[in-house]
Protein backbone atom coordinates (compact mmCIF):
# COMPACT_ATOMS: atom_id res chain seq x y z
CA UNK A 1 0.00 0.00 0.00
CA UNK A 2 1.16 3.52 -0.81
CA UNK A 3 1.06 5.19 2.62
CA UNK A 4 1.10 8.65 1.06
CA UNK A 5 -2.41 8.14 -0.35
CA UNK A 6 -5.51 8.81 1.80
CA UNK A 7 -7.09 5.54 0.65
CA UNK A 8 -6.06 1.91 0.29
CA UNK A 9 -5.14 1.49 -3.38
CA UNK A 10 -5.64 -2.29 -3.06
CA UNK A 11 -9.19 -2.03 -1.71
CA UNK A 12 -12.17 -1.25 -4.01
CA UNK A 13 -14.28 -0.36 -0.94
CA UNK A 14 -11.67 2.06 0.37
CA UNK A 15 -11.47 3.72 -3.04
CA UNK A 16 -15.26 4.00 -3.17
CA UNK A 17 -15.41 5.49 0.34
CA UNK A 18 -12.82 8.08 -0.60
CA UNK A 19 -14.78 8.91 -3.77
CA UNK A 20 -17.93 9.51 -1.71
CA UNK A 21 -16.16 12.36 0.07
CA UNK A 22 -16.68 14.55 -3.01
CA UNK A 23 -20.40 13.85 -3.39
CA UNK A 24 -22.10 17.25 -3.36
CA UNK A 25 -19.00 19.16 -4.49
CA UNK A 26 -18.48 20.94 -7.79
CA UNK A 27 -15.46 20.27 -9.97
CA UNK A 28 -14.30 23.81 -9.20
CA UNK A 29 -14.22 23.00 -5.49
CA UNK A 30 -11.97 19.99 -6.19
CA UNK A 31 -9.40 22.01 -8.12
CA UNK A 32 -6.51 23.36 -6.11
CA UNK A 33 -4.89 25.71 -8.65
CA UNK A 34 -4.85 26.63 -12.35
CA UNK A 35 -7.12 24.46 -14.46
CA UNK A 36 -6.63 25.80 -17.97
CA UNK A 37 -5.26 22.43 -19.12
CA UNK A 38 -8.56 20.67 -18.37
CA UNK A 39 -10.83 22.16 -20.98
CA UNK A 40 -10.84 19.27 -23.45
CA UNK A 41 -13.35 16.44 -23.58
CA UNK A 42 -12.66 14.06 -20.71
CA UNK A 43 -11.16 16.88 -18.69
CA UNK A 44 -13.60 16.51 -15.81
CA UNK A 45 -12.42 12.96 -15.24
CA UNK A 46 -8.83 14.12 -15.25
CA UNK A 47 -9.65 16.64 -12.52
CA UNK A 48 -10.91 13.81 -10.29
CA UNK A 49 -7.89 11.65 -11.05
CA UNK A 50 -5.25 14.30 -10.42
CA UNK A 51 -6.74 16.50 -7.71
CA UNK A 52 -8.76 14.03 -5.65
CA UNK A 53 -7.19 10.61 -6.14
CA UNK A 54 -3.71 12.07 -6.75
CA UNK A 55 -2.54 9.85 -9.56
CA UNK A 56 -1.42 10.54 -13.12
CA UNK A 57 -3.02 9.02 -16.20
CA UNK A 58 -1.98 5.41 -16.71
CA UNK A 59 -1.84 2.94 -19.59
CA UNK A 60 -5.07 2.40 -21.52
CA UNK A 61 -4.73 -1.35 -21.01
CA UNK A 62 -4.81 -1.24 -17.24
CA UNK A 63 -7.63 -0.19 -14.88
CA UNK A 64 -7.13 3.24 -13.31
CA UNK A 65 -6.67 1.62 -9.88
CA UNK A 66 -4.71 -1.34 -11.15
CA UNK A 67 -3.97 -2.89 -7.75
CA UNK A 68 -7.70 -3.01 -6.95
CA UNK A 69 -8.91 -3.78 -10.48
CA UNK A 70 -11.13 -0.67 -10.48
CA UNK A 71 -11.74 1.59 -13.49
CA UNK A 72 -12.86 5.17 -12.73
CA UNK A 73 -15.59 6.60 -14.98
CA UNK A 74 -16.95 10.13 -14.58
CA UNK A 75 -20.22 10.50 -16.46
CA UNK A 76 -23.09 13.03 -16.71
CA UNK A 77 -26.81 12.62 -16.18
CA UNK A 78 -29.60 15.12 -16.80
CA UNK A 79 -33.08 16.08 -15.71
CA UNK A 80 -35.87 15.15 -18.10
CA UNK A 81 -39.58 15.82 -18.16
CA UNK A 82 -41.54 13.50 -15.91
CA UNK A 83 -44.15 11.59 -17.91
CA UNK A 84 -46.25 8.46 -17.58
CA UNK A 85 -43.69 6.64 -19.74
CA UNK A 86 -40.76 8.17 -17.81
CA UNK A 87 -41.85 8.48 -14.17
CA UNK A 88 -38.24 8.97 -13.07
CA UNK A 89 -37.22 12.47 -14.27
CA UNK A 90 -33.53 11.68 -14.78
CA UNK A 91 -31.60 9.91 -17.51
CA UNK A 92 -28.01 9.41 -18.56
CA UNK A 93 -26.85 12.25 -20.80
CA UNK A 94 -24.66 10.11 -23.04
CA UNK A 95 -23.08 6.73 -23.60
CA UNK A 96 -20.13 5.73 -21.40
CA UNK A 97 -17.04 5.49 -23.61
CA UNK A 98 -14.50 2.88 -22.57
CA UNK A 99 -11.26 1.59 -24.10
CA UNK A 100 -10.35 2.07 -27.77
CA UNK A 101 -10.71 -1.04 -29.95
CA UNK A 102 -7.43 -2.17 -31.49
CA UNK A 103 -8.70 -3.94 -34.61
CA UNK A 104 -5.46 -5.83 -35.22
CA UNK A 105 -5.05 -7.12 -31.66
CA UNK A 106 -8.63 -7.85 -30.61
CA UNK A 107 -9.15 -10.58 -33.22
CA UNK A 108 -6.70 -12.72 -31.22
CA UNK A 109 -8.56 -12.26 -27.92
CA UNK A 110 -11.36 -14.20 -26.28
CA UNK A 111 -13.87 -12.41 -24.09
CA UNK A 112 -12.63 -14.00 -20.86
CA UNK A 113 -9.06 -12.82 -21.53
CA UNK A 114 -9.97 -9.60 -23.33
CA UNK A 115 -8.43 -6.22 -22.65
CA UNK A 116 -12.01 -4.88 -22.34
CA UNK A 117 -12.86 -7.22 -19.46
CA UNK A 118 -9.48 -6.75 -17.80
CA UNK A 119 -9.97 -2.99 -17.73
CA UNK A 120 -13.73 -2.66 -17.20
CA UNK A 121 -14.98 -5.55 -15.05
CA UNK A 122 -15.36 -3.35 -11.93
CA UNK A 123 -16.32 0.30 -12.41
CA UNK A 124 -16.28 3.22 -10.01
CA UNK A 125 -19.03 5.43 -11.43
CA UNK A 126 -19.09 9.12 -10.54
CA UNK A 127 -22.32 10.67 -11.81
CA UNK A 128 -22.47 14.45 -12.05
CA UNK A 129 -25.57 16.50 -12.89
CA UNK A 130 -25.28 18.28 -16.23
CA UNK A 131 -27.10 21.49 -15.30
CA UNK A 132 -28.09 23.44 -18.41
CA UNK A 133 -28.55 26.58 -16.31
CA UNK A 134 -24.83 26.69 -15.52
CA UNK A 135 -22.53 28.15 -18.15
CA UNK A 136 -19.30 26.63 -16.85
CA UNK A 137 -19.09 22.87 -16.47
CA UNK A 138 -16.69 23.33 -13.55
CA UNK A 139 -19.79 24.31 -11.59
CA UNK A 140 -21.52 20.98 -12.22
CA UNK A 141 -22.11 19.02 -9.01
CA UNK A 142 -20.85 15.48 -8.43
CA UNK A 143 -23.88 13.73 -7.01
CA UNK A 144 -23.07 10.02 -6.70
CA UNK A 145 -19.99 7.82 -6.38
CA UNK A 146 -20.57 4.08 -6.45
CA UNK A 147 -18.88 0.82 -7.43
CA UNK A 148 -20.69 -1.09 -10.16
CA UNK A 149 -20.27 -4.66 -11.35
CA UNK A 150 -22.43 -6.07 -14.15
CA UNK A 151 -25.28 -8.30 -12.94
CA UNK A 152 -25.02 -11.87 -14.28
CA UNK A 153 -27.87 -11.51 -16.78
CA UNK A 154 -26.35 -8.29 -18.16
CA UNK A 155 -22.86 -9.74 -18.20
CA UNK A 156 -24.02 -12.56 -20.48
CA UNK A 157 -25.50 -10.14 -23.00
CA UNK A 158 -22.39 -7.92 -22.84
CA UNK A 159 -20.30 -11.00 -23.64
CA UNK A 160 -22.57 -11.73 -26.62
CA UNK A 161 -22.22 -8.10 -27.73
CA UNK A 162 -18.41 -8.27 -27.49
CA UNK A 163 -18.39 -11.41 -29.61
CA UNK A 164 -20.63 -9.82 -32.27
CA UNK A 165 -18.30 -6.84 -32.53
CA UNK A 166 -15.15 -8.97 -32.71
CA UNK A 167 -16.66 -11.45 -35.17
CA UNK A 168 -17.52 -8.57 -37.50
CA UNK A 169 -13.90 -7.42 -37.32
CA UNK A 170 -12.76 -10.99 -38.03
CA UNK A 171 -14.97 -10.95 -41.12
CA UNK A 172 -13.16 -7.86 -42.41
CA UNK A 173 -16.14 -5.61 -41.70
CA UNK A 174 -14.77 -3.24 -39.07
CA UNK A 175 -15.80 -0.37 -41.37
CA UNK A 176 -19.42 -1.60 -41.13
CA UNK A 177 -19.61 -1.64 -37.33
CA UNK A 178 -22.65 0.12 -35.87
CA UNK A 179 -23.88 0.63 -32.33
CA UNK A 180 -27.21 -0.74 -33.52
CA UNK A 181 -25.56 -4.15 -34.06
CA UNK A 182 -25.53 -4.90 -30.36
CA UNK A 183 -27.59 -4.70 -27.17
CA UNK A 184 -25.81 -3.07 -24.20
CA UNK A 185 -22.15 -2.86 -25.29
CA UNK A 186 -21.59 -0.76 -28.39
CA UNK A 187 -18.71 0.02 -30.72
CA UNK A 188 -18.99 3.81 -30.90
CA UNK A 189 -16.94 6.03 -33.18
CA UNK A 190 -13.97 7.73 -31.57
CA UNK A 191 -12.94 11.08 -33.01
CA UNK A 192 -14.08 12.76 -36.21
CA UNK A 193 -14.43 11.17 -39.65
CA UNK A 194 -11.18 12.76 -40.83
CA UNK A 195 -8.71 10.49 -42.62
CA UNK A 196 -6.27 10.41 -39.68
CA UNK A 197 -8.98 8.83 -37.49
CA UNK A 198 -9.23 5.77 -39.73
CA UNK A 199 -7.35 2.59 -38.84
CA UNK A 200 -6.13 -0.52 -40.61
CA UNK A 201 -8.05 -3.73 -40.01
CA UNK A 202 -6.53 -7.23 -40.34
CA UNK A 203 -8.88 -8.93 -42.82
CA UNK A 204 -9.71 -6.12 -45.24
CA UNK A 205 -7.86 -3.43 -47.15
CA UNK A 206 -10.63 -0.95 -46.28
CA UNK A 207 -9.69 1.36 -43.44
CA UNK A 208 -12.26 1.67 -40.63
CA UNK A 209 -13.07 4.65 -38.47
CA UNK A 210 -11.52 4.38 -35.02
CA UNK A 211 -13.96 2.95 -32.49
CA UNK A 212 -14.17 2.35 -28.76
CA UNK A 213 -16.28 0.09 -26.60
CA UNK A 214 -19.10 1.92 -24.87
CA UNK A 215 -22.05 1.21 -22.64
CA UNK A 216 -25.09 2.53 -24.47
CA UNK A 217 -26.96 5.59 -23.26
CA UNK A 218 -30.05 3.44 -22.60
CA UNK A 219 -28.04 0.99 -20.49
CA UNK A 220 -26.43 3.85 -18.54
CA UNK A 221 -29.92 5.23 -17.85
CA UNK A 222 -30.87 1.81 -16.47
CA UNK A 223 -27.81 1.82 -14.19
CA UNK A 224 -28.59 5.35 -13.01
CA UNK A 225 -32.21 4.65 -12.16
CA UNK A 226 -31.93 1.15 -10.76
CA UNK A 227 -28.54 1.07 -9.06
CA UNK A 228 -27.66 4.69 -8.29
CA UNK A 229 -31.03 6.33 -7.60
CA UNK A 230 -32.45 2.93 -6.54
CA UNK A 231 -35.82 3.71 -8.10
CA UNK A 232 -36.72 0.41 -9.65
CA UNK A 233 -38.72 0.60 -12.86
CA UNK A 234 -41.60 -1.79 -13.38
CA UNK A 235 -40.42 -3.32 -16.64
CA UNK A 236 -40.43 -7.11 -16.63
CA UNK A 237 -37.50 -9.08 -18.02
CA UNK A 238 -37.84 -11.48 -20.94
CA UNK A 239 -35.06 -13.66 -19.58
CA UNK A 240 -36.20 -14.97 -16.21
CA UNK A 241 -33.53 -17.70 -16.02
CA UNK A 242 -30.01 -16.61 -16.96
CA UNK A 243 -29.09 -20.14 -18.08
CA UNK A 244 -31.22 -19.49 -21.19
CA UNK A 245 -28.45 -17.26 -22.54
CA UNK A 246 -25.69 -19.81 -22.12
CA UNK A 247 -26.28 -21.32 -25.56
CA UNK A 248 -28.24 -18.67 -27.48
CA UNK A 249 -28.46 -14.92 -27.90
CA UNK A 250 -31.35 -12.85 -26.61
CA UNK A 251 -32.40 -12.12 -30.20
CA UNK A 252 -32.53 -15.82 -31.09
CA UNK A 253 -34.52 -16.63 -27.97
CA UNK A 254 -37.07 -13.88 -28.71
CA UNK A 255 -37.53 -14.86 -32.35
CA UNK A 256 -37.85 -18.57 -31.54
CA UNK A 257 -40.39 -17.89 -28.81
CA UNK A 258 -42.66 -15.84 -31.07
CA UNK A 259 -42.17 -18.14 -34.10
CA UNK A 260 -44.49 -20.71 -32.48
CA UNK A 261 -47.36 -18.32 -33.22
CA UNK A 262 -46.57 -17.60 -36.87
CA UNK A 263 -49.62 -18.02 -39.07
CA UNK A 264 -52.06 -16.94 -36.36
CA UNK A 265 -54.43 -14.03 -36.96
CA UNK A 266 -54.47 -11.00 -34.68
CA UNK A 267 -58.03 -11.68 -33.44
CA UNK A 268 -57.17 -15.13 -32.08
CA UNK A 269 -53.89 -13.88 -30.59
CA UNK A 270 -55.64 -11.00 -28.81
CA UNK A 271 -58.21 -13.43 -27.45
CA UNK A 272 -55.60 -15.91 -26.21
CA UNK A 273 -53.40 -13.28 -24.55
CA UNK A 274 -56.21 -11.10 -23.21
CA UNK A 275 -55.36 -8.02 -25.28
CA UNK A 276 -58.08 -5.66 -26.46
CA UNK A 277 -58.60 -5.93 -30.21
CA UNK A 278 -59.23 -2.18 -30.21
CA UNK A 279 -55.92 -1.28 -28.54
CA UNK A 280 -53.73 0.87 -30.75
CA UNK A 281 -50.61 -1.07 -29.69
CA UNK A 282 -52.24 -4.51 -29.69
CA UNK A 283 -49.58 -6.11 -31.91
CA UNK A 284 -46.70 -5.13 -29.62
CA UNK A 285 -48.71 -6.10 -26.53
CA UNK A 286 -49.35 -9.55 -27.99
CA UNK A 287 -45.64 -9.99 -28.78
CA UNK A 288 -44.62 -8.97 -25.27
CA UNK A 289 -47.16 -11.31 -23.68
CA UNK A 290 -45.86 -14.18 -25.81
CA UNK A 291 -42.46 -13.35 -24.28
CA UNK A 292 -43.95 -13.45 -20.78
CA UNK A 293 -43.95 -9.68 -20.30
CA UNK A 294 -47.16 -8.07 -19.01
CA UNK A 295 -45.85 -4.50 -18.76
CA UNK A 296 -45.73 -2.10 -21.70
CA UNK A 297 -42.09 -2.81 -22.42
CA UNK A 298 -39.43 -5.42 -21.70
CA UNK A 299 -36.50 -4.67 -19.40
CA UNK A 300 -33.95 -5.90 -21.94
CA UNK A 301 -35.49 -3.77 -24.71
CA UNK A 302 -35.22 -0.67 -22.52
CA UNK A 303 -31.62 -1.37 -21.61
CA UNK A 304 -30.72 -1.91 -25.26
CA UNK A 305 -32.77 0.94 -26.76
CA UNK A 306 -34.80 -1.47 -28.89
CA UNK A 307 -37.88 0.02 -30.48
CA UNK A 308 -40.80 -2.22 -31.43
CA UNK A 309 -42.27 -1.43 -34.84
CA UNK A 310 -45.25 -3.22 -36.40
CA UNK A 311 -45.05 -3.69 -40.15
CA UNK A 312 -48.26 -4.48 -42.04
CA UNK A 313 -47.84 -6.00 -45.50
CA UNK A 314 -50.86 -5.85 -47.79
CA UNK A 315 -52.16 -8.96 -49.53
CA UNK A 316 -50.58 -7.71 -52.76
CA UNK A 317 -47.13 -7.58 -51.09
CA UNK A 318 -46.74 -3.83 -50.57
CA UNK A 319 -46.40 -1.76 -47.39
CA UNK A 320 -48.68 1.28 -47.32
CA UNK A 321 -47.18 3.16 -44.38
CA UNK A 322 -43.81 4.87 -44.17
CA UNK A 323 -41.95 4.72 -40.82
CA UNK A 324 -41.89 7.97 -38.85
CA UNK A 325 -39.37 9.47 -36.44
CA UNK A 326 -39.83 12.28 -33.88
CA UNK A 327 -40.62 15.75 -35.22
CA UNK A 328 -37.71 18.15 -35.54
CA UNK A 329 -37.59 21.90 -34.94
CA UNK A 330 -36.53 23.80 -38.05
CA UNK A 331 -34.31 26.32 -36.27
CA UNK A 332 -32.60 23.66 -34.16
CA UNK A 333 -32.08 21.31 -37.10
CA UNK A 334 -30.11 23.81 -39.19
CA UNK A 335 -27.68 24.35 -36.30
CA UNK A 336 -26.78 20.67 -36.10
CA UNK A 337 -23.75 19.10 -37.76
CA UNK A 338 -24.19 15.82 -39.58
CA UNK A 339 -21.77 14.04 -37.23
CA UNK A 340 -23.83 14.96 -34.15
CA UNK A 341 -27.26 15.25 -35.72
CA UNK A 342 -30.20 13.73 -33.86
CA UNK A 343 -31.31 11.69 -36.87
CA UNK A 344 -27.88 10.18 -37.51
CA UNK A 345 -27.42 9.35 -33.81
CA UNK A 346 -30.90 7.82 -33.69
CA UNK A 347 -30.22 5.52 -36.64
CA UNK A 348 -26.72 4.62 -35.47
CA UNK A 349 -27.72 3.77 -31.92
CA UNK A 350 -31.17 2.19 -32.27
CA UNK A 351 -32.03 -1.44 -32.89
CA UNK A 352 -35.55 -2.11 -34.12
CA UNK A 353 -37.70 -5.15 -33.49
CA UNK A 354 -40.03 -5.59 -36.45
CA UNK A 355 -43.27 -7.50 -35.86
CA UNK A 356 -44.40 -8.36 -39.37
CA UNK A 357 -48.05 -9.01 -40.16
CA UNK A 358 -49.61 -9.71 -43.55
CA UNK A 359 -53.18 -9.35 -44.72
CA UNK A 360 -54.43 -12.57 -46.34
CA UNK A 361 -56.95 -12.70 -49.18
CA UNK A 362 -59.84 -12.34 -46.72
CA UNK A 363 -58.16 -9.28 -45.12
CA UNK A 364 -57.34 -11.14 -41.92
CA UNK A 365 -54.16 -9.83 -40.33
CA UNK A 366 -51.75 -12.76 -39.94
CA UNK A 367 -48.55 -12.80 -37.85
CA UNK A 368 -45.88 -13.76 -40.36
CA UNK A 369 -42.44 -13.17 -38.87
CA UNK A 370 -40.32 -11.04 -36.54
CA UNK A 371 -36.82 -9.69 -37.02
CA UNK A 372 -34.26 -7.47 -35.32
CA UNK A 373 -32.93 -4.78 -37.63
CA UNK A 374 -30.68 -1.77 -37.54
CA UNK A 375 -29.79 0.61 -40.33
CA UNK A 376 -26.57 -0.43 -42.16
CA UNK A 377 -23.90 2.20 -41.57
CA UNK A 378 -23.06 2.57 -45.28
CA UNK A 379 -26.69 3.56 -46.00
CA UNK A 380 -26.68 6.07 -43.14
CA UNK A 381 -23.54 7.73 -44.47
CA UNK A 382 -24.73 7.91 -48.08
CA UNK A 383 -28.48 8.00 -48.75
CA UNK A 384 -29.59 9.27 -45.35
CA UNK A 385 -26.85 11.89 -45.20
CA UNK A 386 -27.87 13.12 -48.65
CA UNK A 387 -31.48 13.68 -47.53
CA UNK A 388 -30.38 15.33 -44.29
CA UNK A 389 -28.10 17.77 -46.10
CA UNK A 390 -30.79 18.55 -48.68
CA UNK A 391 -33.27 19.25 -45.87
CA UNK A 392 -30.84 21.66 -44.18
CA UNK A 393 -30.15 23.44 -47.47
CA UNK A 394 -33.88 23.78 -48.26
CA UNK A 395 -34.73 25.22 -44.84
CA UNK A 396 -31.81 27.67 -44.93
CA UNK A 397 -32.71 28.84 -48.44
CA UNK A 398 -36.38 29.21 -47.49
CA UNK A 399 -38.94 26.45 -47.87
CA UNK A 400 -41.12 27.01 -50.96
CA UNK A 401 -44.80 26.57 -50.10
CA UNK A 402 -47.20 26.05 -52.99
CA UNK A 403 -50.97 25.92 -52.57
CA UNK A 404 -52.96 23.67 -54.89
CA UNK A 405 -56.68 23.75 -54.24
CA UNK A 406 -57.02 22.98 -50.50
CA UNK A 407 -53.54 21.52 -49.95
CA UNK A 408 -50.15 23.14 -49.40
CA UNK A 409 -47.07 21.46 -50.86
CA UNK A 410 -43.41 22.13 -50.08
CA UNK A 411 -40.01 21.41 -51.64
CA UNK A 412 -38.50 19.39 -48.78
CA UNK A 413 -37.09 15.98 -49.89
CA UNK A 414 -39.95 13.65 -50.86
CA UNK A 415 -40.19 9.86 -51.06
CA UNK A 416 -39.62 10.02 -54.81
CA UNK A 417 -36.33 11.90 -54.35
CA UNK A 418 -34.49 9.18 -52.42
CA UNK A 419 -34.66 5.40 -52.06
CA UNK A 420 -34.31 5.38 -48.26
CA UNK A 421 -35.91 8.32 -46.51
CA UNK A 422 -37.74 11.61 -46.91
CA UNK A 423 -39.39 14.46 -45.01
CA UNK A 424 -43.12 14.80 -44.50
CA UNK A 425 -45.58 16.21 -41.93
CA UNK A 426 -45.61 14.80 -38.42
CA UNK A 427 -48.67 16.65 -37.07
CA UNK A 428 -52.19 15.26 -37.01
CA UNK A 429 -53.52 18.34 -38.85
CA UNK A 430 -51.80 20.77 -41.19
CA UNK A 431 -51.25 24.27 -39.83
CA UNK A 432 -49.45 27.38 -40.98
CA UNK A 433 -50.66 29.57 -38.13
CA UNK A 434 -48.18 31.05 -35.60
CA UNK A 435 -47.95 29.22 -32.27
CA UNK A 436 -50.35 26.48 -33.36
CA UNK A 437 -49.51 23.16 -31.66
CA UNK A 438 -49.25 21.49 -35.08
CA UNK A 439 -46.90 24.11 -36.52
CA UNK A 440 -43.26 25.13 -36.07
CA UNK A 441 -41.48 28.39 -36.88
CA UNK A 442 -39.14 28.53 -39.87
CA UNK A 443 -35.90 30.55 -39.70
CA UNK A 444 -37.47 33.26 -41.90
CA UNK A 445 -40.33 33.80 -39.41
CA UNK A 446 -43.03 31.91 -41.31
CA UNK A 447 -44.79 28.96 -39.71
CA UNK A 448 -45.55 25.58 -41.28
CA UNK A 449 -46.77 22.15 -40.28
CA UNK A 450 -44.32 20.22 -38.09
CA UNK A 451 -42.14 17.85 -40.09
CA UNK A 452 -40.03 14.77 -39.41
CA UNK A 453 -37.85 12.25 -41.23
CA UNK A 454 -39.51 9.07 -42.47
CA UNK A 455 -38.07 5.81 -43.80
CA UNK A 456 -39.61 4.92 -47.15
CA UNK A 457 -42.07 2.01 -47.15
CA UNK A 458 -40.33 0.39 -50.14
CA UNK A 459 -36.98 0.58 -48.37
CA UNK A 460 -38.40 -1.17 -45.29
CA UNK A 461 -39.95 -3.86 -47.51
CA UNK A 462 -36.62 -4.33 -49.27
CA UNK A 463 -34.82 -4.78 -45.94
CA UNK A 464 -37.41 -7.38 -44.88
CA UNK A 465 -37.17 -9.24 -48.17
CA UNK A 466 -33.38 -9.41 -47.88
CA UNK A 467 -33.78 -11.72 -44.90
CA UNK A 468 -36.06 -14.05 -46.82
CA UNK A 469 -38.86 -13.58 -44.33
CA UNK A 470 -41.74 -12.78 -46.63
CA UNK A 471 -43.50 -15.01 -49.12
Buried (B, 14 or more C-beta within 10 A) or exposed (E): EEEEBEBBBBBBEBBBEBBBEBBEBBBEBBBEEEBEEBEEEEBBBBBBBBBBBEBEEEEEEBBBBBBBBBBBBBBBBBEEEEEEEBEBEBBBBBBBBBBBBBBEEBBEBEBEEBBBBBBBBBBBBBBBBBBEEEEEBBEBBBBBBBBBEBEEBBBBBBBBBBBBBBEBBBEBBBBBBBBBBBBBBBBBBBEEEEEEBBBEBBBBEEBBBBBBBBBBBBBBBBBBBBBBBEEEBEBBBBBEEBEBBEEEBBBEBBBEBBEEBEEBBBEEBBEEBEBEEEEEBBBBBBBBBBBEBEEBBBBBBBBBBBBBBBBBBEEEEEBEEBBBBEBBEBEEBBEBEBEEBBBBBBBBBBBBBBBBBBBEEEEBBBBBBBBBBBBBBEBBBEBBBBBBEBBBEBBEEEBEBEEEEEEBEBBBBBBEBBBBBBBBBBBEEBBBEEEBEBBBBBBEEBBBBBBBBBBBBBBBBEBBEEEEBBE
